[in-house]
Amino acid sequence: MKAFVTGAGGYIGLDLIKGLLDGGHEVRGLARNPARLHNLTDLGVEAVLGDIRHPETISGLLDGMDVIFHLAGTMVGNERNIYRTNVEGTRTLVDAAAAAGLKTFVLASSGTVYGEHGDEPVTEESDCHPVMAYGRSKLEAERIVMNEAKVGFSGVICRLGGVYGPRSQMLMLENAGRTQVRLVGRGHNWMSAIHVEDASAALLAAAERGRSGEIYNIVDNEPVQLKDFYNYLAYRLGAPEAKHISEATARRLARIVGFFGRLTGKAVVFNADFVKMILSSLRLSNEKMRRELGVELKYPNYRSGIDAILQELGVGAAV
Ligand SMILES: NC(=O)c1ccc[n+]([C@@H]2O[C@H](COP(=O)([O-])OP(=O)(O)OC[C@H]3O[C@@H](n4cnc5c(N)ncnc54)[C@H](OP(=O)(O)O)[C@@H]3O)[C@@H](O)[C@H]2O)c1
């Protein structure tokens, strides 16, 4: 296939591109930041520059492609900024993909669209009540792709859980190695994660075997309580177990960080919404992903994923 990848220079984008190239596919990658173009050209990929908030920069870039993997997105900034990228940017790409006659549109959405679900297992049929601007924007982006999928290309929605891997922010390896990880609250809330290699394989499978208008949760087999994920990581690194900070302290800190963000005009990640996200609880089922997309997970749970990463990086104690 000829694949157009947005967010090509991002964490998942680069991994997905490697998978596409290994599978013999042709790739054209969209980067926004010229300084990151070499990441793509070094891989031997055709790299193009554009900003999805500005439709004129996207015009013509999708011509000749079969499939788009739309990964460009942000969770940083205020609601307006997030919507401009995640919602209006998706609208721009949907229009461009329809105009260029693409066959398939794969959207990298997020499990955050479900919002808070406590201990209950969450399937693609579960209710969506996103608790943060990012989740709301992803849900809106999904609707845009779904609507076009009724009349134009095949649209497939991938709701990714927390994606971790070597150099991922989620693993916080630098922090975890040196100091104690700080968890907000007791860490009893559930998270559904997936290793980046498996996430990339699932996105590819979604393009090849996903049904139009369908949603797939993209997570591993084993939801995990936050404390268990980070304590396992600490154990494997020989580091102290995660420390806890209270929810009230985290909220206060987020207000202060947000205040300085507004003062300096800098977009900050650690804001009130971010605290809501790390406190929410989600046990996503991947049954549909395995059944319909036929994804065979290389890392079926967080332990196997973390072990492989530490081994690859040559850090941590042997198990
Ligand atoms: N990582 C996760 O745990 C996770 C979980 C659920 C869903 N997702 C979704 O999966 C996708 C990829 O995530 P990721 O972790 O790879 O994120 P990432 O590393 O932050 O990469 C995001 C990419 O989007 C690009 N981008 C942002 N705004 C853009 C714009 N206006 N125009 C063009 N490109 C733009 C960035 O380009 P520049 O670098 O040039 O700025 C970057 O390459 C995102 O849509 C994210 O919401 C990720």
The ligand as an ORCA input file, in Angstrom:
! r2SCAN-3c Opt
* xyz 0 1
  N       1.235      7.974     23.077
  C       0.115      7.572     23.637
  O       0.115      7.000     24.748
  C      -1.210      7.755     22.941
  C      -2.368      7.218     23.508
  C      -3.587      7.392     22.880
  C      -3.644      8.084     21.681
  N      -2.511      8.602     21.136
  C      -2.615      9.351     19.884
  O      -1.724      8.809     18.932
  C      -1.188      9.836     18.114
  C       0.332      9.778     18.106
  O       0.788      9.890     19.449
  P       2.338     10.056     19.799
  O       2.507      9.542     21.176
  O       3.184      9.518     18.712
  O       2.435     11.634     19.882
  P       3.699     12.587     19.644
  O       4.980     11.882     19.826
  O       3.417     13.801     20.474
  O       3.550     12.972     18.131
  C       2.531     13.805     17.677
  C       2.892     14.252     16.296
  O       1.844     15.118     15.833
  C       2.449     16.137     15.094
  N       1.601     17.322     15.104
  C       1.051     17.953     16.168
  N       0.365     19.033     15.764
  C       0.475     19.067     14.410
  C      -0.012     19.942     13.425
  N      -0.765     21.011     13.759
  N       0.281     19.691     12.131
  C       1.041     18.623     11.791
  N       1.546     17.769     12.689
  C       1.264     17.986     13.992
  C       3.756     16.429     15.817
  O       4.627     17.047     14.897
  P       5.899     17.936     15.378
  O       6.783     17.013     16.114
  O       6.492     18.399     14.097
  O       5.361     19.010     16.244
  C       4.194     15.023     16.210
  O       4.980     14.444     15.208
  C      -1.737     11.151     18.652
  O      -2.829     11.561     17.880
  C      -2.178     10.802     20.050
  O      -3.264     11.613     20.470
  C      -1.282      8.459     21.737
*
